[in-house]
Amino acid sequence: MMSAIDGFVTGQGRYVDDIKLPGMMRMYVVRSPYARARILKIEGGLNGHEVRGSMSSVGEGATEGSMELQEPVLSTSTVNYVGQPVAAVFGDNLYEAEDRAETVEVEYEPLKPVISIKEALESEPIHRSAKTNIMSDTWLGKDFEIDAPVVLEDRFVNRRVATNPIETRGIVADYSGDKLTVWISTQSVHSIKEGLCEAMGLQPQKVRVIQTDTGGAFGLKGALYPEYVIAAFAAMKFRKPVKWIETRREHLSASHPGRGAEGRMKLFADRQGKILGLKGEVIVDGGAYSGGMGEFAPGFIGYQLTGPYAIQNAHVRAMSVFTNKPPHGPYRGAGRPEAAFFIERMMDMLADELGIDAAELRLKNATTESFRSPLGMKIDASHDFIAKSIEELEYRKLSREKKAGFACFVLVPATQPGESARIVVKEGKIKVWLGGNTHGQRHDIFVKKLLNEELGVPEDKVELERGDTDMLEAGVGAWGSRSAMMAGTALIMAARKIKDQTEKEFGKYSPELLLANEYDEYHFEKFRESLNSFGANLATVSIDQYGNVNVDECRSYYDVGNALSRESVIGQITGGCLQGIGQALYEEVAYNEDGQLLTSSISDAGVQSALTLPRFVIRIAENRSRLPHGAKGLGESPTIGVPSAVARAIELASGRRIRETPVRPEMIV
Amino acid sequence: MDEVNVRIDVNGVNREEKIEPRTLLVHFLRENLGLTGTHIGCDTSNCGACTVLLDGKAVKSCTVLAVQANGRKVLTIEGLGKGGLHPIQKAFLEKQALQCGYCTPGMIMSAYWLLSENPSPDEEQVKRGISGNLCRCTGYRSIIEAIMLASKEMSAGRTHGRDGR
């Protein structure tokens, strides 16, 4: 039998755009050309006069939010970013649908948009129902006064980055008159179902969401988007299947980008380099609407600002603001890289200020016992890991030969609230469903391995099924470096239940007995704690006379716990490192002062080709976690550590202080 | 819109269809013929997910009109390795040169073209050969290794008188 992965090399993958149903219509979305405008009139197509309601916040970083500040499915009054959907038109094929865009008439009265964080803080609110442009505002930690001999202050920026999976978003919706079935490219069928039910007022038993092969996601595909609701609405209205596939341009202008955060940091230290306190202000560019990561991200960044260091005093203000840009969303790392960049940049500044080696300074501030920061983050003893990473990454040797940027971080995986798994044994085969849906991470590899270990069954008897809300009663999703840990644990627990049943029934257990009988076991493993781990990166760069940076080497040393598959670990790290370099050097979705998108293609957005590869060096530590299979998080580690390491390497090579990503050539020549 | 007739040899089979003249080759392959292994990733001919061979040369089928392929030969991922996996496909599996799989068919078609032009490329030549194909998952390392491996396997195959295809 051909496995799913074999199908990917022969063109037999089944992605959402590959679905063809009888009578299926294509949907084309008419979008706002203005960053901010009043809608004076809208006629034609399926528009907001008919499709009412607003988004519901589901998926990664979901928040309660205030309903009136959430994105409308289709607005009839105002638009707040270029690319915001205003109507949908349909045709038998894509060409016909797009032709019908002309039948939609919208009259706009353009308004002055708010584009930057600075403007947001100074301008009138973009939403009439709000008093200011502040979306969220919280304080973490406790205020303190210290008379420190060294006080350093600076401001850092990570510009907005598009997630840019090679497969964009897409959905097919079909309505039988009784049940809405949705096929979708997603990280979580359960989030999508919950979101559709909430936004459309549908009963859960009337909605089924099925995952198609998913061509990458990187945070993009966990949330609900207006187009999903419109497609579902249209399928129900027209009683015909409806397909919508996002174009790359739509992705760049209307999908939720990540990063887009500013950090104002103030570090208090003694002359020996011991950090005495940290004050900070984190401001996230939340985009036009609240409900989700835009609200969640600032507090999450703030919480991690002490990094792997035992900083006893910390006080941080964490805010997000409304701007006339698409809503902020998670991008691989989702708040973790921002926190690492802000604190690691300060560590390097402090090292330079005091003339202490940057790695030495980190060791000096590491902890030899577990530590709970004033901001709430718990870490294990970090000292030995940092000392080991200096060795494993050959920092001393490389620093002598060439200037090496070194960065450390804490990975805080999204463990909560746990995850689910279902195992069905029938006809000599084992089928598995997981609450989080694989979108390139190869969950099938750890599923086969863990069931082989737990149940003694050959790996070729085990098949990981695609996400399907009719086949798995509840689940969370695949994001935040959680799947191997949380879905893996749920799978083990379900497997153990089945093993117990076999033993009870037959007085003994064997894989043959198991496969000869039928079982069906679902398990939701609740998990309320955090399970953090450490990582470190090292980078070396060359810079030409025009300021073009080339990363020569990118080295990683991460504690991955028990590595369930060495190949997958290396694959995740290599791909993630290139994304980390991308953020550091190339990636950005940029706007002009009118809020018009300046980034017009995937290459403009900075996604790299094979031409700019560094030499990757990968080392892992395997300190088992307390989970039954000993796994730790990994997926986001490279995007957390690499940008800081590259920034430092550039700083050392150019002599210019690096305060933002991406680092453009004009900043260093 | 008035339709026109095209006749295109796709994977060795003559396909005759009536289409709108504005139909892109990628839509012709996917919608008219149901060959969904050729993917669409960017619409701006940057990503290469839609790469196919037109008369033996790699093209991005999102930037070619189907009428331009009239009377010509197209090879898609479905036409590769008839009766089994092509050595490039095998090498991609062996080296785990894919994660989400979406860029894979285009990547393999570019590799196929590269190896037909230059059977023994060095690493730099492989990088240049696939520089028109974007992958967001792998960091390219495993893809380069897979193409180098396929190149070796295929030249060994040629020495032993087996057809590379």
Interface residues (C-beta under 8 A of the other chain):
Chain A: I5 D6 G7 F8 V9 T10 G11 Q12 G13 Y15 D17 D18 K20 N93 L94 Y95 N164 P165 I166 E167 T168 D213 T214 G215 G216 F218 I245 T247 R248 R249 H439 G440 Q441 R442 E567 S568 G571 T574 G575 G576 C577 L578 Q579 S600 S601 I602 S603 V607 Q608 S609 A610 L611 L613 F616
Chain B: E20 R22 T23 H27 R30 E31 G34 L35 T36 G37 T38 H39 I40 G41 C42 D43 T44 N46 C47 A49 T76 I77 E78 L80 G81 L85 Q89 F92 L93 Q96 L98 Q99 C100 G101 Y102 C103 T104 P105 I108 V126 K127 R128 I130 S131 G132 N133 L134 C135 R136 C137 T138 G139 Y140 R141 S142 I143 I144
